[in-house]
Each structure stands twice: as structure tokens, then as C-alpha cells.
Amino acid sequence: MADQRNKRNKTRLEVKWPITIYTKKGPVKGESRNITTAGIFIRCEKELRLNEVCRMRIRPPKKQSVEVEGKLIWSNLEGLDSNSPYSGMGFSFIKCSDEDLRRLDE
């Protein structure tokens, strides 16, 4: 439980960065809404399965792309209007190099 609280206390950056999510059925394009060094909130057209683990390429502006592996821990795409700014999916990072974490934290 303490770990969950610590993750939620990470500094959230409001960002709109292009993202490609690599699923078993192929790549899905999306856009970040906010990000921490522990996870990311993503908007995309396609709903993914809860607990699905995916590789993601995050493309911050004027920086090298960041490669991470994340687990889909929540989604509200079904319950909200797709135009709502709160509609999306939350991924927890489960694999990310130290170098990529530093890039995300800059």
C-alpha cells in the first residue's frame, strides 16, 4: 500500500507527446496527457485489455525517444465521452532503463 501512495506522489508533468504502443495485434498510436517516472496517462482510439503488458515508444519534443514497458492498470474509455479530457488509460512502468528514466525526469 505504501508503494501505491509513493507512486501517486511522484511529480506529474502535463504533456502531450506522441506515443506508439506495441500490442500483440500491432502498433497503436496515442498521445500522453501526463507522465511521471512511475507511469503515464494516455489517450488513444483503441481500448486495450487491462493488465496487458506493452512496449511503448514515447517521443518527447527535442529529445531522443524513450522506450519503456508498461502494464495497463486502469482504463475509463468505456465510461466517458471520447472527447472528455479525462478519457484514457493509465499505464504503470514495469521496465525502463536508468537513462530513459532520466530523460523522462528532465
C-alpha positions in Angstrom: 0.0 0.0 0.0 2.8 2.4 0.8 4.3 1.8 -2.7 1.0 2.9 -4.3 0.9 6.1 -2.3 4.5 6.9 -3.2 3.8 6.3 -6.9 0.9 8.8 -6.7 3.1 11.4 -5.0 5.5 11.5 -8.0 5.6 14.8 -9.8 3.1 14.7 -12.7 4.0 16.6 -15.9 1.1 17.6 -18.1 2.4 16.8 -21.5 1.0 16.0 -25.0 3.7 13.7 -26.5 3.1 11.2 -29.3 3.3 7.6 -28.3 3.3 4.3 -30.1 2.0 1.3 -28.0 3.2 -2.1 -29.4 0.5 -4.7 -28.7 0.3 -8.3 -29.8 -2.2 -7.2 -32.5 0.1 -4.5 -33.8 1.1 -0.8 -33.1 -1.5 1.7 -31.7 -0.9 5.4 -31.9 -1.7 7.6 -28.9 -0.8 10.8 -27.0 0.3 11.2 -23.4 -1.7 13.5 -21.2 0.5 13.3 -18.1 3.6 11.4 -17.1 5.7 10.6 -14.1 8.8 8.4 -13.7 6.3 5.6 -12.5 3.7 5.7 -15.2 1.7 7.5 -17.9 -1.8 8.6 -18.7 -2.5 8.0 -22.5 -5.3 8.9 -24.9 -5.8 6.7 -27.9 -8.6 5.4 -30.1 -8.3 1.7 -29.3 -9.1 0.2 -26.0 -6.6 -2.3 -24.7 -7.0 -5.1 -22.2 -6.5 -4.5 -18.5 -3.2 -6.0 -17.2 -1.9 -6.1 -20.8 1.9 -5.5 -20.9 3.1 -3.5 -23.8 6.2 -1.9 -25.1 5.9 1.8 -25.7 7.9 4.4 -27.6 7.4 7.9 -26.1 8.6 10.8 -28.2 9.2 14.0 -26.2 9.9 17.1 -28.3 13.5 17.9 -29.0 14.7 14.8 -27.1 15.5 11.2 -28.1 12.6 8.8 -27.9 12.1 6.8 -24.7 11.4 3.1 -24.8 9.5 1.6 -21.8 7.5 -1.4 -21.0 4.2 -0.8 -19.2 1.2 -2.6 -17.7 -2.3 -1.2 -18.3 -3.6 -0.8 -14.8 -6.8 1.2 -15.5 -9.0 2.4 -18.4 -12.1 4.6 -18.5 -12.6 4.6 -22.3 -15.9 2.8 -22.0 -17.5 5.1 -19.4 -16.7 8.5 -20.7 -17.3 10.6 -23.8 -14.2 10.1 -26.0 -13.8 13.8 -26.3 -13.5 14.2 -22.5 -10.1 15.3 -21.4 -10.3 12.6 -18.7 -10.9 9.7 -21.1 -7.9 7.4 -21.4 -5.8 4.7 -19.9 -3.2 4.5 -17.1 0.0 2.5 -17.5 2.5 1.7 -14.8 6.1 1.4 -16.0 7.5 -2.0 -15.3 10.7 -1.8 -17.3 12.6 1.3 -18.2 16.4 1.9 -18.4 18.0 4.4 -16.0 18.9 6.6 -18.9 15.3 6.7 -20.2 14.1 7.5 -16.6 16.5 10.4 -16.5 15.2 11.7 -19.8 11.6 11.5 -18.6 12.6 13.3 -15.4 14.2 16.3 -17.2 
